[in-house]
């Protein structure tokens, strides 16, 4: 299935983008939960569903533990998680303290892959120029499809 989107028009008359059309992602009404992820992993590996659920439940606790310690957590083929925040600006460095922090959040950066593209030759020097692209590993192969619903009805998953 593709990532679904709808067309939306900016109706904010104070915006420079007034009346311009944009695409907005829409998602199924029901999010994929731990049970569905466990079923998928079980079908791909030689691990029982109950073991997968136990590990996934502990993953949340492990992420929380390491983020509380101010550490960055990197998961192979997934990406890294770290704490991010905003702070109030102050004129005196002595006033720049933890009390100025707000908007604490978890930042996620997906793992990327650097892929070599077809090299080209510089017309004037004859030198070979190598080109690379960086792709977010989890998004390789994603496709897009327009829908006319603000929330996509997800198919009912089969009973376990």
C-alpha positions in Angstrom: 0.0 0.0 0.0 1.2 3.5 -0.7 1.4 6.6 1.5 -2.0 8.3 1.0 -2.4 12.1 0.7 -5.1 14.7 0.1 -4.9 18.1 -1.6 -5.5 21.1 0.7 -5.7 24.7 -0.1 -4.3 27.4 2.2 -7.2 29.6 3.2 -5.2 31.9 5.6 -5.5 35.3 4.0 -2.5 36.6 6.0 -0.2 34.0 4.6 2.1 34.5 1.6 0.9 31.1 0.5 -2.8 32.1 0.5 -4.8 30.0 -2.1 -1.9 27.7 -2.9 -2.5 24.0 -2.9 -0.5 21.6 -0.9 -0.4 17.9 -0.3 -1.0 16.5 3.2 -0.3 13.0 4.4 -3.3 11.0 5.7 -3.0 7.9 7.8 -5.3 5.0 8.7 -7.7 5.7 11.5 -6.2 2.8 13.5 -2.5 3.0 14.2 -0.4 -0.2 13.9 0.2 -1.4 17.5 2.6 -3.7 19.3 0.5 -6.8 18.5 0.6 -6.2 14.8 4.3 -5.4 14.8 4.9 -8.6 16.9 2.9 -10.6 14.4 5.0 -9.3 11.5 8.3 -9.9 13.3 7.1 -13.4 14.2 6.4 -14.2 10.6 9.9 -13.0 9.5 11.9 -14.6 12.3 12.1 -17.8 14.4 10.8 -16.0 17.5 7.4 -16.5 19.2 4.9 -13.6 19.2 4.9 -13.5 23.0 8.7 -13.1 23.1 8.5 -10.3 20.5 5.8 -8.5 22.5 7.9 -8.8 25.7 11.0 -7.3 23.9 9.0 -4.5 22.3 7.5 -3.6 25.7 11.0 -3.4 27.2 12.3 -1.4 24.3 10.1 1.6 25.4 11.5 1.3 29.0 15.1 1.0 27.6 14.7 4.1 25.4 13.2 6.0 28.3 16.1 5.0 30.6 18.8 6.0 28.3 17.1 9.3 27.2 16.8 10.2 30.9 20.5 9.8 31.2 21.0 12.2 28.3 22.3 9.6 25.9 21.6 9.1 22.2 20.2 5.6 21.3 21.0 4.2 17.9 19.1 1.2 16.6 20.5 -0.6 13.6 18.4 -0.3 10.4 16.0 2.1 12.3 17.8 5.2 13.4 18.7 7.2 16.4 16.7 8.8 19.2 17.7 11.7 21.4 16.2 14.4 23.6 15.5 17.8 22.0 14.2 21.0 23.5 13.6 24.7 23.0 14.8 27.4 25.3 14.0 31.0 26.0 16.6 33.5 24.8 18.3 35.7 27.4 20.8 38.5 27.2 23.0 37.5 30.1 24.7 34.1 30.1 24.2 33.8 33.9 20.4 33.8 33.2 20.8 30.9 30.7 19.8 28.0 33.0 17.7 24.9 32.8 14.7 27.0 33.9 14.6 28.4 30.4 14.0 25.0 28.8 10.5 24.2 27.4 9.1 22.0 24.6 11.0 18.9 25.6 10.6 16.2 22.9 12.2 13.0 21.5 14.0 13.6 18.2 14.2 10.7 15.8 16.7 10.6 12.9 16.2 7.6 10.6 19.2 5.6 9.5 20.5 6.7 6.1 22.3 5.0 3.3 24.8 6.7 0.9 24.3 5.4 -2.6 26.7 6.0 -5.5 25.0 7.3 -8.7 26.4 7.0 -12.2 29.6 9.1 -12.4 29.9 11.9 -15.0 32.9 13.3 -16.7 33.8 17.1 -16.5 33.7 18.4 -20.0 36.6 20.8 -19.6 39.0 18.7 -17.4 38.0 15.2 -18.3 37.9 14.4 -14.6 35.4 11.8 -13.4 32.9 13.3 -11.0 31.2 10.9 -8.5 27.7 11.6 -7.4 26.0 10.3 -4.3 22.5 10.4 -2.8 21.6 9.9 0.8 18.4 7.9 1.3 16.5 7.3 4.5 16.7 3.5 4.8 13.1 2.9 6.0 11.7 5.0 3.1 13.4 3.2 0.2 10.7 2.2 -2.3 7.9 4.3 -0.8 5.1 5.3 -3.3 2.4 7.9 -3.0 -1.3 7.8 -3.9 -4.0 10.4 -3.7 -7.1 9.8 -1.6 -10.2 11.9 -1.0 -10.6 11.0 2.6 -9.0 12.8 5.6 -8.4 9.5 7.3 -8.0 6.2 5.4 -10.0 3.3 6.5 -7.6 0.6 7.3 -8.4 -3.0 6.5 -9.5 -5.2 9.4 -6.5 -7.3 10.4 -7.0 -11.0 10.6 -7.6 -12.6 14.0 -4.5 -14.3 15.5 
